[in-house]
Amino acid sequence: MKILKLQKGKLDYFASVAQQFGEVHAPVEVDGGFAFQRLSRWSEARLDYPRTLLPPKKYFLPQRETLFQYVPDKGYVPATEGLDKRIILFGMHACDIYSLNILDMVFAGAYPDPYYQARRKNITIIGIDCIPDKHCFCRSMRADFVDHGFDLFLYDIGDYYLTMVGTALGDDMVLATGSLFEQPSEADVDEYKRRSSSKRAAFRIEVEIRDLPEIFEMEYQSGIWDELGEKCLSCGSCSMVCPTCYCYDVADSAELGTRAGARTRIWDSCLFSSHALVAGGENFRHSRSSRIKFRFYHKQRGFVAEFGRPSCVGCGRCISVCPVRIDIVEVLERLRGVQHAVSH
Amino acid sequence: MPSVIESPTLDAVWSANPYQPHAARIVRIYHMVENNHLFTLRFVDENLGLSFRHKPGQFVMLSIPGTGEAPISISSSPSRPGILELCVRRAGRVTNALYRMKTNDVVGVRGPYGNGFPVAEIEGHDLLLAAGGLGMAPLRSLLWYVLDNRDRFGSVTLMYGARTPADMLFRDELVSLVDRTDMNCLLTVDSDPGTGWKNHVGLLPALFDHAVIDASRTYAAVCGPPVVYKFILRKLLDLGFRKDRILMSLERRMKCGVGKCGHCSIGYKYTCLNGPIFTYWDAINLPEMI
């Protein structure tokens, strides 16, 4: 991989060049939190953000997305609006990039999702490294570093960003700046290694995930699930903020007076009581405890069986938004039988 | 820098869109049983109709414009191509909308989806089909596939039970199979309110008294309400069936049919991709399956 470095003071110039490649979106402070948004000026970008409320999946799998327009006499016409829009996501963390690599597996396969694929192709990703906070456990989920899924990735090494060039497009962006990027020295690489070690030491949460699928099988009847079911409000917040939750519902709407309509997909959550409800009234996950168990089971056991790793990157969003403080780390540790000492 | 930024392609949205419903015309509506009609569909695009190939046990996603989409198992056999027969229970929004449609109306169809019955694996073995109530709908495709390729299979037994003759799906067609000498067609009703029913009366498991089943060389395909699974599975295990030779067709909520939307997930399997045909061994190992 091509590795360069960029002087920190020149980042704003680089961002202005990047604009030629698409609309620049970056984390911005909103109501005391952070959100990926279109920048009106570069100074709004807050690259030192801890985590955004919603993950960048909103760009690839929008909360609401029209799949088809139904046109009488023409049938279902694919909706393509916005799919070819060039966007640059500036400042994505490794865990969020990793989550896209996970979503890539779901939206590929025997039936690739052309809407997701088009967006993935047209959205450029510039990653940036970060320091873990009290909710981060990406290291345990092997998502604290990414080796692919970005066009450029910036590692803070003091006065410079050590820059990994992930794609030909990333390389074109570098070249478009003329000679803004420089060759790194051995000392720069040493500084990267030093910071990498100190990042490792900064994690306050560690979860062992190695034999979690087996433990989930053994603890399927555990009383923990009833306890969680009593607590959980089925609000679905954890699914909405989860960078790897991809369940969606599909709804048709019809315009009054005409026979035209639209087919839209909308984010859904397996915690909602309608998730496993079939016509005729049978519900395969009627109780809240069965639904929250399903959510954990699918992420930490089911997904592993299907794709070889959990569909969790340890971003900590679900922990920070849960209104009744259900903490995935605590649940995993209790299942494993570890005494939980961390308090929030 | 490159002078022209490559124009992003949206071709796949048009040409390889797995969610694209295709227009299909309702060519016949057969009032088979109260709230269980058989809809015969033909693709408006003739080439599509000719190229559509399914396996017994697969399903399609049926679209009713303005209402939505629902998974429906295919009741017709792939050995009789050109048309699609869907046995649809009037149960939810989409199926209610279908029941308001008439012959010649156009609906949307995409598929076929799911694994289907492992017919190649069943070939050379005996086959027992056991259905209760509406469970005949997904088994009918397999039944005709086997009868149309009769020489590839050993002995074939059908056991089908319904509450009364009026509740029996495909009744006339199945009654006509009773006289066939190349299969054992056993039909039973819980009771006959004076319609002159000439077949068995009694519960489904009692039909085992009229069949010769060698569990060591037989596959069983079972479909029906939970009570059918309860009694038939016990009977099959008593007879010595291997758990992975008992096949069942399951129903789940589905929004995509292609392993994305998450609704039909059972444990770590998707009903749409890994099913809807599962073995009894799968059922034991996957939580919440039946």
Interface residues (C-beta under 8 A of the other chain):
Chain A: Q20 F21 L67 F68 Y70 G75 Y76 P78 T80 L83 D84 R86 V106 F107 G109 A110 Y111 P112 D113 P114 Y115 Q117 A118 K121 N122 D172 L175 A176 Y220 Y246 C247 Y248 D249 V250 A251 D252 S253 A254 R259 G261 R263 R265 D268 C270 H275 A276 L277 V278 A279 G280 F284 R285 S290 F294 Y297 H298 R301 G302 F303 V304 A305 E306
Chain B: M1 P2 I5 S7 P8 T9 L10 A12 V13 W14 A16 N17 P18 Y19 Q20 P21 H22 A23 S63 P65 G66 T67 G68 E69 A70 R89 A91 G92 R93 V94 T95 V106 G108 E251 R252 R253 K255 C256 V258 G259 K260 C261 G262 H263 S265 I266 G267 Y268 K269 L273 P287 E288
